Amino acid sequence: MADQEQDLRKKLRVEPGEKVRLKDRNPRDKASFEDGDETKAATAALAKDIDILQDRLYAEGSRALLVILQGTDTSGKDGTIRGVFNATGPLGVSVHAFGPPSRLELEHDYLWRVHAACPRRGTIGIFNRSHYEDVLVGKVRHLAPDNVIEQRYEQINAFEKMLVENGTTILKFMLHISKDEQKERLQERLDDPTKHWKFNPGDLEDREHWDDYQEAYEIMLNRCSTPWAPWHIVPADRKWVRNAAIATIVKATLEEMNPQYPDVSWKPGDFKVF
C-alpha cells in the first residue's frame, strides 16, 4: 500500500517548475483505482484512519494540517469534504468556504481573511476555495490590474512558506473536471428540485470563460507548486476516484506527520476512581 500511495502522489503532484497543460491531464483517469465499489469501501476505511490520526494530532496540539480544495464550479469540493472527512470528529476539523470578500475584508490586503481562517494547532483546516481565487477569478474577471495579479503568485508562495515554517503542513488539490462533465452536473442541478439551491446563474457566466479559467489554473499551478506546498491535480470526473485519491494522500501525509499522544506527568496507577 505504501508503494501505491507513493505512486499516486507522484502521478498527481505538480513538481516545482513543471509546466502544466491541463489538456494533457485526463479528468476521467482512474488514477490506479479500478473497481468503483471496492474503491468506495476502501475510501470509507481511509476516512476512519484519518479520524484516528486526527485524534492524535488534536491531542498533540503542536501542529496543523491545511487542506486546500480548488476547482471550477461543480468540481466536487463539497462532495470531497463529505466523502473524505465524514468520519472525522468535528472538534478538530474546521471548514471555511471562501465567497466574494465582504466590505471589511476589502479594506485589508487579500490575504487578511485567509490568514484568519487558517487552522489552529492540533486541527485540520479545509478551505473550500481559497486565496487562489485572487489569481483565478481576479485574473479572468479583471478584478485587479495585471501587475497586481502578477505580484500575488510570489506573495502566496511566501505566505504558505511562513505557515509551513510555523508548523502547518499544506496539501493543495486542484479538482480537475472536463467541460462536458460540468455541463452534466449543472443540468442535474436544474433538473433536480432538491439541488436547485446549488445552482447559481453566475456559474453559466463563468462557463463562458472556460478557456480563460483553464489558462489561469495552468499559470497558478506552474507558479505556485513549491517544495513546501506542492499542488496535486486530481481527476474529478469520477467522484469515487476523486475521493479515493484525496483520502489516500491525506492519510499518508498524516502518517508522515506521525502525531503522538502526549506523555503525562502522573502515573495512572496512583489514582483510583470510586
Backbone as CSV, one residue per row, in Angstrom:
resi,resn,N_x,N_y,N_z,CA_x,CA_y,CA_z,C_x,C_y,C_z
1,MET,0.826,-1.206,0.000,0.000,0.000,0.000,0.858,1.253,0.000
2,ALA,1.988,1.163,0.715,2.879,2.327,0.767,3.382,2.678,-0.618
3,ASP,3.728,1.661,-1.415,4.199,1.918,-2.779,3.096,2.530,-3.626
4,GLN,1.853,2.049,-3.431,0.720,2.595,-4.184,0.505,4.064,-3.825
5,GLU,0.631,4.390,-2.553,0.479,5.782,-2.121,1.539,6.665,-2.763
6,GLN,2.781,6.195,-2.763,3.870,6.979,-3.344,3.667,7.168,-4.843
7,ASP,3.243,6.096,-5.520,2.999,6.187,-6.961,1.874,7.177,-7.269
8,LEU,0.829,7.142,-6.449,-0.309,8.046,-6.660,0.123,9.490,-6.471
9,ARG,0.845,9.765,-5.402,1.282,11.144,-5.152,2.205,11.638,-6.254
10,LYS,3.084,10.770,-6.710,3.990,11.155,-7.790,3.221,11.435,-9.072
11,LYS,2.192,10.639,-9.326,1.399,10.786,-10.540,0.617,12.099,-10.547
12,LEU,0.086,12.477,-9.390,-0.809,13.635,-9.316,-0.092,14.933,-8.970
13,ARG,1.098,14.824,-8.380,1.789,16.025,-7.903,2.350,16.842,-9.062
14,VAL,2.262,18.157,-8.927,2.910,19.077,-9.864,4.277,19.415,-9.286
15,GLU,5.312,18.999,-9.948,6.656,19.253,-9.440,6.989,20.737,-9.584
16,PRO,7.701,21.300,-8.615,8.087,22.710,-8.721,8.798,23.003,-10.034
17,GLY,8.340,24.012,-10.722,8.923,24.380,-12.007,8.325,23.655,-13.196
18,GLU,7.466,22.664,-12.953,6.858,21.910,-14.043,5.851,22.779,-14.802
19,LYS,5.890,22.703,-16.114,4.940,23.430,-16.952,3.714,22.547,-17.194
20,VAL,2.608,22.936,-16.633,1.395,22.127,-16.679,0.532,22.512,-17.865
21,ARG,0.032,21.501,-18.570,-1.006,21.681,-19.586,-2.171,20.793,-19.174
22,LEU,-3.269,21.419,-18.787,-4.397,20.644,-18.288,-4.976,19.722,-19.356
23,LYS,-4.793,20.077,-20.621,-5.267,19.201,-21.697,-4.537,17.867,-21.697
24,ASP,-3.357,17.835,-21.099,-2.582,16.594,-21.028,-2.956,15.739,-19.818
25,ARG,-3.825,16.268,-18.960,-4.251,15.554,-17.760,-5.699,15.103,-17.961
26,ASN,-5.924,13.807,-17.961,-7.242,13.245,-18.246,-8.130,13.320,-17.009
27,PRO,-9.203,14.119,-17.028,-10.071,14.231,-15.846,-10.866,12.966,-15.553
28,ARG,-10.883,12.013,-16.504,-11.567,10.739,-16.290,-10.595,9.606,-15.941
29,ASP,-9.343,9.945,-15.757,-8.344,8.945,-15.387,-8.735,8.281,-14.071
30,LYS,-8.551,6.975,-13.970,-8.901,6.257,-12.745,-7.785,6.304,-11.704
31,ALA,-6.631,6.857,-12.069,-5.543,7.088,-11.110,-5.189,5.840,-10.311
32,SER,-5.145,4.700,-10.964,-4.773,3.401,-10.383,-5.903,2.745,-9.596
33,PHE,-7.069,3.384,-9.520,-8.237,2.772,-8.884,-9.102,2.161,-9.987
34,GLU,-9.482,0.896,-9.825,-10.183,0.214,-10.903,-11.653,-0.031,-10.601
35,ASP,-11.939,-0.781,-9.544,-13.317,-1.152,-9.246,-13.983,-0.084,-8.376
36,GLY,-15.115,0.426,-8.832,-15.777,1.519,-8.128,-16.247,1.134,-6.739
37,ASP,-16.907,-0.021,-6.597,-17.433,-0.429,-5.292,-16.305,-0.704,-4.303
38,GLU,-15.271,-1.391,-4.768,-14.139,-1.672,-3.883,-13.448,-0.381,-3.451
39,THR,-13.337,0.544,-4.379,-12.668,1.811,-4.062,-13.476,2.623,-3.065
40,LYS,-14.798,2.635,-3.215,-15.645,3.361,-2.258,-15.511,2.768,-0.859
41,ALA,-15.455,1.421,-0.774,-15.283,0.775,0.533,-13.915,1.109,1.121
42,ALA,-12.888,1.134,0.263,-11.546,1.476,0.738,-11.481,2.923,1.210
43,THR,-12.211,3.812,0.529,-12.232,5.224,0.934,-12.895,5.384,2.293
44,ALA,-13.962,4.631,2.539,-14.617,4.671,3.847,-13.658,4.228,4.952
45,ALA,-12.843,3.215,4.657,-11.848,2.764,5.633,-10.775,3.826,5.842
46,LEU,-10.367,4.498,4.759,-9.380,5.578,4.879,-9.921,6.720,5.732
47,ALA,-11.213,7.020,5.575,-11.826,8.101,6.364,-11.745,7.783,7.857
48,LYS,-11.925,6.524,8.223,-11.805,6.130,9.633,-10.354,6.247,10.108
49,ASP,-9.416,5.884,9.240,-7.997,6.032,9.590,-7.640,7.502,9.804
50,ILE,-8.184,8.361,8.942,-7.936,9.805,9.077,-8.471,10.299,10.411
51,ASP,-9.620,9.789,10.837,-10.192,10.191,12.120,-9.251,9.825,13.271
52,ILE,-8.685,8.626,13.235,-7.764,8.188,14.297,-6.523,9.069,14.325
53,LEU,-5.982,9.358,13.146,-4.785,10.195,13.071,-5.093,11.629,13.504
54,GLN,-6.278,12.114,13.154,-6.655,13.464,13.566,-6.810,13.557,15.074
55,ASP,-7.281,12.490,15.699,-7.402,12.485,17.153,-6.025,12.641,17.805
56,ARG,-5.039,11.962,17.245,-3.673,12.095,17.750,-3.131,13.498,17.505
57,LEU,-3.439,14.068,16.344,-2.997,15.427,16.034,-3.593,16.420,17.027
58,TYR,-4.878,16.234,17.347,-5.560,17.137,18.274,-4.956,17.016,19.674
59,ALA,-4.688,15.775,20.103,-4.115,15.561,21.434,-2.702,16.140,21.521
60,GLU,-1.942,15.980,20.459,-0.574,16.503,20.442,-0.566,18.028,20.533
61,GLY,-1.437,18.664,19.759,-1.677,20.094,19.871,-0.545,21.015,19.466
62,SER,0.360,20.554,18.611,1.508,21.394,18.266,1.627,21.707,16.777
63,ARG,0.874,20.995,15.948,0.951,21.207,14.505,-0.447,21.203,13.908
64,ALA,-0.534,21.617,12.643,-1.823,21.662,11.960,-1.664,21.149,10.532
65,LEU,-2.792,20.757,9.945,-2.841,20.356,8.538,-3.868,21.229,7.836
66,LEU,-3.466,21.854,6.737,-4.366,22.668,5.921,-4.576,21.980,4.584
67,VAL,-5.830,21.678,4.272,-6.203,21.038,3.008,-6.923,22.069,2.153
68,ILE,-6.361,22.393,1.004,-6.933,23.390,0.106,-7.583,22.675,-1.081
69,LEU,-8.872,22.924,-1.284,-9.625,22.357,-2.405,-9.988,23.487,-3.358
70,GLN,-9.479,23.404,-4.561,-9.718,24.441,-5.553,-10.190,23.777,-6.838
71,GLY,-11.210,24.334,-7.453,-11.702,23.765,-8.701,-12.816,24.614,-9.276
72,THR,-13.136,24.359,-10.522,-14.220,25.091,-11.174,-15.551,24.707,-10.534
73,ASP,-16.603,25.423,-10.877,-17.936,25.115,-10.368,-18.285,23.668,-10.693
74,THR,-18.900,22.967,-9.726,-19.350,21.573,-9.798,-18.199,20.571,-9.750
75,SER,-16.982,20.997,-9.463,-15.861,20.050,-9.464,-15.887,19.104,-8.276
76,GLY,-16.681,19.414,-7.252,-16.871,18.453,-6.173,-16.180,18.783,-4.870
77,LYS,-16.021,20.048,-4.574,-15.353,20.427,-3.318,-16.188,19.990,-2.114
78,ASP,-17.494,20.273,-2.145,-18.365,19.847,-1.045,-18.396,18.326,-0.926
79,GLY,-18.491,17.652,-2.063,-18.538,16.190,-2.050,-17.253,15.574,-1.507
80,THR,-16.135,16.206,-1.792,-14.864,15.720,-1.254,-14.853,15.818,0.263
81,ILE,-15.319,16.941,0.783,-15.340,17.134,2.242,-16.209,16.071,2.899
82,ARG,-17.380,15.800,2.305,-18.254,14.762,2.866,-17.634,13.380,2.744
83,GLY,-17.037,13.092,1.593,-16.545,11.749,1.339,-15.263,11.397,2.076
84,VAL,-14.420,12.390,2.331,-13.108,12.115,2.927,-13.100,12.365,4.432
85,PHE,-13.858,13.369,4.875,-13.793,13.762,6.281,-15.092,13.481,7.030
86,ASN,-15.958,12.647,6.430,-17.263,12.395,7.059,-17.147,11.643,8.373
87,ALA,-16.065,10.890,8.561,-15.900,10.115,9.794,-15.079,10.856,10.846
88,THR,-14.579,12.014,10.503,-13.692,12.749,11.406,-14.498,13.584,12.388
89,GLY,-14.132,13.481,13.656,-14.836,14.228,14.690,-14.774,15.722,14.432
90,PRO,-15.876,16.441,14.654,-15.920,17.874,14.332,-15.052,18.735,15.237
91,LEU,-14.651,18.218,16.394,-13.894,19.031,17.344,-12.569,19.509,16.766
92,GLY,-11.937,18.674,15.946,-10.610,19.021,15.452,-10.552,19.349,13.980
93,VAL,-11.711,19.628,13.367,-11.750,19.943,11.937,-12.539,21.233,11.725
94,SER,-12.007,22.115,10.909,-12.738,23.336,10.552,-12.823,23.425,9.034
95,VAL,-13.965,23.871,8.532,-14.176,24.060,7.097,-14.507,25.521,6.857
96,HIS,-13.803,26.128,5.927,-14.078,27.527,5.602,-14.305,27.638,4.097
97,ALA,-15.490,28.129,3.731,-15.815,28.346,2.317,-15.626,29.825,1.993
98,PHE,-14.784,30.100,1.020,-14.491,31.485,0.655,-15.396,31.941,-0.480
99,GLY,-16.191,32.955,-0.191,-17.012,33.583,-1.210,-16.439,34.945,-1.551
100,PRO,-17.222,35.783,-2.228,-16.752,37.141,-2.517,-16.415,37.868,-1.209
101,PRO,-15.338,38.639,-1.181,-14.947,39.319,0.056,-15.970,40.359,0.490
102,SER,-16.118,40.484,1.802,-17.007,41.487,2.367,-16.359,42.868,2.278
103,ARG,-17.132,43.881,2.643,-16.584,45.244,2.625,-15.409,45.355,3.592
104,LEU,-15.559,44.759,4.782,-14.472,44.793,5.758,-13.228,44.109,5.212
105,GLU,-13.412,42.965,4.562,-12.269,42.229,4.021,-11.580,43.012,2.907
106,LEU,-12.352,43.728,2.117,-11.781,44.529,1.046,-10.980,45.714,1.572
107,GLU,-11.206,46.056,2.826,-10.449,47.152,3.424,-9.067,46.697,3.907
108,HIS,-8.787,45.397,3.778,-7.488,44.842,4.145,-6.842,44.225,2.907
109,ASP,-5.607,43.762,3.057,-4.983,43.040,1.952,-5.722,41.720,1.734
110,TYR,-5.578,41.138,0.550,-6.395,39.989,0.157,-6.113,38.728,0.970
111,LEU,-4.947,38.678,1.637,-4.626,37.500,2.453,-5.091,37.639,3.899
112,TRP,-5.602,38.796,4.268,-6.007,39.041,5.657,-7.069,38.055,6.110
113,ARG,-8.103,37.887,5.295,-9.190,36.992,5.694,-8.758,35.533,5.660
114,VAL,-7.787,35.232,4.807,-7.306,33.858,4.679,-6.499,33.459,5.907
115,HIS,-5.607,34.342,6.326,-4.785,34.040,7.495,-5.671,33.823,8.718
116,ALA,-6.711,34.610,8.843,-7.608,34.483,9.990,-8.333,33.138,10.009
117,ALA,-8.473,32.487,8.845,-9.195,31.222,8.749,-8.282,30.005,8.818
118,CYS,-6.979,30.206,8.901,-6.047,29.080,8.932,-6.253,28.246,10.195
119,PRO,-6.027,26.935,10.104,-6.310,26.066,11.255,-5.363,26.324,12.422
120,ARG,-5.922,26.252,13.614,-5.085,26.375,14.802,-4.341,25.053,15.032
121,ARG,-3.355,25.082,15.874,-2.557,23.885,16.141,-3.431,22.772,16.713
122,GLY,-3.171,21.572,16.239,-3.940,20.417,16.678,-5.133,20.102,15.798
123,THR,-5.354,20.887,14.760,-6.560,20.708,13.953,-6.239,20.551,12.468
124,ILE,-7.243,20.075,11.752,-7.222,20.032,10.291,-8.146,21.137,9.792
125,GLY,-7.639,22.003,8.954,-8.445,23.041,8.336,-8.665,22.723,6.866
126,ILE,-9.877,22.919,6.389,-10.219,22.650,4.991,-10.716,23.941,4.366
127,PHE,-10.083,24.348,3.286,-10.521,25.521,2.536,-11.311,25.067,1.321
128,ASN,-12.580,25.459,1.261,-13.429,25.234,0.096,-13.327,26.504,-0.759
129,ARG,-12.509,26.468,-1.773,-11.938,27.637,-2.438,-10.940,28.269,-1.465
130,SER,-10.215,29.264,-1.913,-9.118,29.740,-1.076,-8.593,31.074,-1.587
131,HIS,-7.396,31.422,-1.104,-6.720,32.634,-1.565,-6.379,32.572,-3.056
132,TYR,-6.453,31.384,-3.646,-6.160,31.265,-5.077,-7.263,31.865,-5.946
133,GLU,-8.426,32.135,-5.360,-9.447,32.867,-6.095,-8.910,34.213,-6.587
134,ASP,-7.950,34.766,-5.826,-7.434,36.093,-6.163,-6.475,36.085,-7.349
135,VAL,-6.073,34.885,-7.813,-5.314,34.808,-9.070,-6.068,33.997,-10.115
136,LEU,-7.310,33.639,-9.824,-8.160,32.928,-10.779,-9.308,33.835,-11.212
137,VAL,-10.294,33.997,-10.338,-11.385,34.927,-10.641,-10.827,36.335,-10.838
138,GLY,-9.879,36.698,-9.966,-9.290,38.034,-10.082,-8.656,38.280,-11.434
139,LYS,-8.044,37.231,-11.980,-7.378,37.374,-13.285,-8.382,37.356,-14.434
140,VAL,-9.289,36.370,-14.414,-10.235,36.211,-15.520,-11.229,37.366,-15.573
141,ARG,-11.676,37.810,-14.418,-12.684,38.872,-14.352,-12.067,40.270,-14.264
142,HIS,-10.748,40.327,-14.311,-10.027,41.609,-14.276,-10.432,42.436,-13.048
143,LEU,-10.433,41.768,-11.892,-10.801,42.445,-10.647,-9.634,43.224,-10.049
144,ALA,-8.455,43.039,-10.616,-7.277,43.786,-10.185,-6.385,43.971,-11.407
145,PRO,-5.551,45.004,-11.409,-4.645,45.221,-12.542,-3.694,44.032,-12.741
146,ASP,-3.243,43.852,-13.974,-2.373,42.721,-14.298,-1.115,42.693,-13.436
147,ASN,-0.524,43.856,-13.190,0.707,43.876,-12.403,0.455,43.479,-10.950
148,VAL,-0.743,43.770,-10.441,-1.097,43.370,-9.078,-1.290,41.850,-9.012
149,ILE,-1.986,41.284,-10.000,-2.148,39.829,-10.065,-0.785,39.155,-10.136
150,GLU,0.097,39.698,-10.933,1.426,39.120,-11.109,2.187,39.061,-9.783
151,GLN,2.038,40.059,-8.950,2.735,40.084,-7.667,2.220,39.002,-6.715
152,ARG,0.981,38.614,-6.895,0.345,37.738,-5.914,0.912,36.325,-5.894
153,TYR,1.430,35.834,-6.995,1.951,34.470,-7.004,3.068,34.302,-5.977
154,GLU,4.030,35.194,-5.997,5.129,35.098,-5.040,4.675,35.446,-3.632
155,GLN,3.714,36.351,-3.510,3.182,36.670,-2.188,2.509,35.444,-1.570
156,ILE,1.763,34.705,-2.375,1.107,33.490,-1.897,2.142,32.445,-1.518
157,ASN,3.171,32.278,-2.347,4.222,31.319,-2.026,4.887,31.651,-0.697
158,ALA,5.169,32.935,-0.479,5.805,33.362,0.760,4.871,33.151,1.949
159,PHE,3.592,33.440,1.771,2.596,33.244,2.825,2.525,31.777,3.231
160,GLU,2.478,30.889,2.241,2.398,29.467,2.542,3.685,28.961,3.184
161,LYS,4.817,29.483,2.759,6.073,29.079,3.381,6.104,29.481,4.839
162,MET,5.605,30.659,5.149,5.535,31.108,6.534,4.668,30.159,7.365
163,LEU,3.522,29.735,6.809,2.663,28.798,7.530,3.388,27.482,7.788
164,VAL,4.061,26.968,6.767,4.774,25.698,6.907,5.885,25.807,7.956
165,GLU,6.623,26.896,7.921,7.722,27.071,8.870,7.224,27.231,10.297
166,ASN,5.937,27.510,10.446,5.352,27.655,11.781,4.440,26.485,12.152
167,GLY,4.645,25.345,11.495,4.008,24.120,11.948,2.766,23.669,11.217
168,THR,2.421,24.286,10.097,1.253,23.864,9.321,1.694,23.147,8.056
169,THR,1.298,21.900,7.914,1.517,21.154,6.675,0.389,21.500,5.709
170,ILE,0.736,21.735,4.443,-0.260,22.173,3.458,-0.399,21.136,2.345
171,LEU,-1.646,20.749,2.080,-1.977,19.899,0.939,-2.891,20.689,0.012
172,LYS,-2.531,20.765,-1.265,-3.326,21.535,-2.223,-3.811,20.612,-3.342
173,PHE,-5.125,20.606,-3.548,-5.739,19.741,-4.556,-6.530,20.581,-5.556
174,MET,-6.178,20.475,-6.814,-6.968,21.068,-7.885,-7.874,19.966,-8.440
175,LEU,-9.196,20.138,-8.288,-10.154,19.141,-8.740,-10.433,19.383,-10.223
176,HIS,-9.920,18.484,-11.034,-9.885,18.679,-12.487,-11.041,17.943,-13.146
177,ILE,-12.040,18.703,-13.642,-13.146,18.081,-14.369,-13.168,18.593,-15.802
178,SER,-13.870,17.851,-16.650,-13.999,18.234,-18.051,-15.177,19.181,-18.228
179,LYS,-15.179,19.886,-19.333,-16.287,20.799,-19.633,-17.587,20.025,-19.829
180,ASP,-17.509,18.837,-20.423,-18.708,18.012,-20.623,-19.286,17.557,-19.289
181,GLU,-18.400,17.176,-18.364,-18.876,16.734,-17.049,-19.521,17.891,-16.298
182,GLN,-18.930,19.070,-16.410,-19.536,20.224,-15.753,-20.933,20.485,-16.316
183,LYS,-21.090,20.353,-17.629,-22.401,20.553,-18.250,-23.429,19.603,-17.650
184,GLU,-23.067,18.334,-17.490,-23.994,17.351,-16.931,-24.376,17.702,-15.497
185,ARG,-23.392,18.122,-14.721,-23.666,18.427,-13.303,-24.508,19.686,-13.158
186,LEU,-24.270,20.679,-13.993,-25.100,21.883,-13.948,-26.534,21.564,-14.364
187,GLN,-26.684,20.728,-15.399,-28.030,20.363,-15.844,-28.751,19.580,-14.763
188,GLU,-28.025,18.734,-14.041,-28.620,17.966,-12.948,-29.158,18.894,-11.871
189,ARG,-28.468,19.989,-11.621,-28.939,20.951,-10.622,-30.222,21.647,-11.075
190,LEU,-30.372,21.783,-12.376,-31.597,22.382,-12.904,-32.754,21.384,-12.904
191,ASP,-32.439,20.101,-13.129,-33.487,19.087,-13.258,-33.989,18.569,-11.920
192,ASP,-33.150,18.586,-10.898,-33.484,18.004,-9.599,-33.893,19.117,-8.625
193,PRO,-35.173,19.155,-8.212,-35.621,20.226,-7.306,-34.828,20.288,-6.004
194,THR,-34.306,19.138,-5.549,-33.536,19.138,-4.305,-32.151,19.749,-4.484
195,LYS,-31.790,20.036,-5.739,-30.473,20.625,-5.998,-30.563,22.035,-6.580
196,HIS,-31.795,22.562,-6.661,-31.947,23.916,-7.192,-31.139,24.928,-6.385
197,TRP,-31.045,24.701,-5.082,-30.346,25.655,-4.223,-28.861,25.741,-4.558
198,LYS,-28.345,24.693,-5.191,-26.933,24.679,-5.564,-26.655,25.485,-6.833
199,PHE,-27.698,25.720,-7.621,-27.491,26.371,-8.921,-27.382,27.882,-8.747
200,ASN,-26.393,28.432,-9.412,-26.180,29.878,-9.421,-26.075,30.323,-10.879
201,PRO,-26.973,31.207,-11.334,-26.889,31.653,-12.728,-25.501,32.176,-13.102
202,GLY,-24.760,32.681,-12.115,-23.413,33.162,-12.403,-22.471,32.055,-12.847
203,ASP,-22.815,30.786,-12.494,-21.987,29.667,-12.939,-21.965,29.573,-14.469
204,LEU,-23.084,29.943,-15.108,-23.142,29.897,-16.572,-22.270,30.990,-17.180
205,GLU,-22.194,32.116,-16.500,-21.305,33.183,-16.970,-19.851,32.735,-16.894
206,ASP,-19.489,32.099,-15.778,-18.119,31.605,-15.653,-17.831,30.534,-16.701
207,ARG,-18.841,29.729,-17.021,-18.650,28.666,-18.016,-18.291,29.246,-19.378
208,GLU,-18.817,30.441,-19.674,-18.481,31.092,-20.940,-16.995,31.448,-21.014
209,HIS,-16.351,31.516,-19.846,-14.920,31.840,-19.784,-14.077,30.586,-19.489
210,TRP,-14.579,29.429,-19.872,-13.919,28.155,-19.545,-12.438,28.174,-19.932
211,ASP,-12.135,28.529,-21.156,-10.739,28.502,-21.619,-9.872,29.483,-20.833
212,ASP,-10.430,30.638,-20.511,-9.675,31.620,-19.733,-9.361,31.078,-18.340
213,TYR,-10.329,30.389,-17.742,-10.088,29.816,-16.415,-9.064,28.688,-16.485
214,GLN,-9.132,27.875,-17.529,-8.146,26.799,-17.669,-6.735,27.376,-17.769
215,GLU,-6.602,28.455,-18.516,-5.295,29.112,-18.626,-4.856,29.688,-17.283
216,ALA,-5.795,30.296,-16.553,-5.459,30.864,-15.247,-5.043,29.770,-14.268
217,TYR,-5.709,28.626,-14.338,-5.318,27.498,-13.485,-3.911,27.010,-13.838
218,GLU,-3.608,26.923,-15.105,-2.269,26.471,-15.505,-1.189,27.400,-14.973
219,ILE,-1.415,28.697,-15.081,-0.440,29.656,-14.560,-0.289,29.482,-13.051
220,MET,-1.409,29.361,-12.359,-1.389,29.153,-10.909,-0.603,27.905,-10.535
221,LEU,-0.869,26.804,-11.228,-0.177,25.542,-10.941,1.313,25.655,-11.231
222,ASN,1.638,26.319,-12.332,3.047,26.474,-12.706,3.808,27.352,-11.718
223,ARG,3.153,28.392,-11.243,3.832,29.393,-10.419,3.803,29.083,-8.925
224,CYS,2.838,28.297,-8.489,2.632,28.143,-7.042,2.697,26.697,-6.552
225,SER,3.309,25.817,-7.330,3.598,24.489,-6.799,5.036,24.516,-6.314
226,THR,5.217,24.497,-5.008,6.517,24.714,-4.383,6.947,23.474,-3.606
227,PRO,8.222,23.384,-3.248,8.667,22.238,-2.441,7.934,22.149,-1.108
228,TRP,7.552,23.297,-0.539,6.879,23.270,0.769,5.370,23.131,0.650
229,ALA,4.804,23.396,-0.522,3.349,23.277,-0.691,3.034,22.953,-2.149
230,PRO,3.303,21.722,-2.583,3.046,21.368,-3.988,1.559,21.187,-4.273
231,TRP,1.200,21.415,-5.526,-0.161,21.162,-5.982,-0.302,19.700,-6.417
232,HIS,-1.528,19.184,-6.292,-1.890,17.879,-6.853,-3.087,18.099,-7.778
233,ILE,-3.009,17.576,-8.986,-4.125,17.658,-9.928,-4.884,16.333,-9.849
234,VAL,-6.117,16.404,-9.347,-6.897,15.194,-9.084,-7.956,15.021,-10.166
235,PRO,-7.941,13.910,-10.900,-9.014,13.683,-11.892,-10.348,13.566,-11.166
236,ALA,-11.310,14.405,-11.542,-12.525,14.536,-10.727,-13.813,14.257,-11.481
237,ASP,-13.725,13.778,-12.718,-14.956,13.406,-13.426,-15.648,12.231,-12.737
238,ARG,-14.848,11.317,-12.175,-15.391,10.196,-11.408,-15.262,10.560,-9.922
239,LYS,-16.392,10.708,-9.271,-16.376,11.179,-7.894,-15.657,10.204,-6.965
240,TRP,-15.816,8.915,-7.228,-15.203,7.925,-6.347,-13.684,7.898,-6.493
241,VAL,-13.188,8.224,-7.694,-11.742,8.339,-7.882,-11.215,9.569,-7.158
242,ARG,-11.927,10.679,-7.328,-11.548,11.928,-6.648,-11.416,11.723,-5.150
243,ASN,-12.439,11.145,-4.540,-12.426,10.963,-3.087,-11.332,10.001,-2.643
244,ALA,-11.154,8.924,-3.394,-10.143,7.939,-3.014,-8.740,8.518,-3.102
245,ALA,-8.482,9.283,-4.148,-7.146,9.865,-4.324,-6.829,10.834,-3.194
246,ILE,-7.773,11.700,-2.875,-7.524,12.695,-1.834,-7.429,12.036,-0.466
247,ALA,-8.295,11.072,-0.187,-8.230,10.374,1.100,-6.902,9.651,1.271
248,THR,-6.413,9.041,0.204,-5.133,8.335,0.266,-3.997,9.284,0.607
249,ILE,-3.978,10.434,-0.040,-2.889,11.389,0.178,-2.998,12.041,1.554
250,VAL,-4.211,12.351,2.000,-4.383,12.935,3.332,-3.913,11.954,4.404
251,LYS,-4.322,10.698,4.285,-3.905,9.710,5.280,-2.389,9.543,5.281
252,ALA,-1.798,9.425,4.099,-0.349,9.234,4.012,0.396,10.425,4.614
253,THR,-0.121,11.621,4.385,0.519,12.828,4.927,0.440,12.854,6.447
254,LEU,-0.719,12.510,6.994,-0.858,12.454,8.450,0.048,11.384,9.051
255,GLU,0.186,10.269,8.360,1.093,9.223,8.840,2.534,9.727,8.858
256,GLU,2.920,10.483,7.852,4.268,11.045,7.821,4.459,12.083,8.925
257,MET,3.406,12.861,9.207,3.483,13.805,10.317,3.641,13.057,11.647
258,ASN,3.007,11.879,11.720,3.143,10.967,12.861,2.871,11.655,14.204
259,PRO,1.698,12.268,14.359,1.392,12.903,15.644,1.296,11.858,16.753
260,GLN,1.646,12.256,17.968,1.680,11.327,19.093,0.857,11.857,20.258
261,TYR,0.229,10.942,20.967,-0.424,11.335,22.211,0.637,11.803,23.197
262,PRO,0.410,12.908,23.876,1.438,13.432,24.777,1.604,12.579,26.033
263,ASP,2.817,12.552,26.564,3.061,11.905,27.847,2.484,12.766,28.964
264,VAL,2.065,12.107,30.030,1.541,12.838,31.185,2.534,12.743,32.335
265,SER,2.446,13.681,33.239,3.410,13.758,34.340,3.021,12.897,35.531
266,TRP,1.864,12.255,35.455,1.391,11.446,36.568,1.287,9.980,36.141
267,LYS,1.188,9.083,37.119,1.077,7.653,36.856,-0.374,7.219,37.047
268,PRO,-0.951,6.574,36.040,-2.342,6.140,36.173,-2.584,5.274,37.399
269,GLY,-1.578,4.477,37.766,-1.743,3.585,38.913,-1.848,4.303,40.242
270,ASP,-1.513,5.576,40.263,-1.582,6.340,41.519,-3.008,6.811,41.830
271,PHE,-3.941,6.557,40.922,-5.284,7.088,41.115,-6.319,5.945,41.055
272,LYS,-7.381,6.126,41.756,-8.483,5.167,41.730,-9.796,5.938,41.655
273,VAL,-10.651,5.491,40.765,-11.952,6.131,40.575,-12.984,5.389,41.402
274,PHE,-13.646,6.095,42.304,-14.670,5.460,43.154,-16.064,5.765,42.618
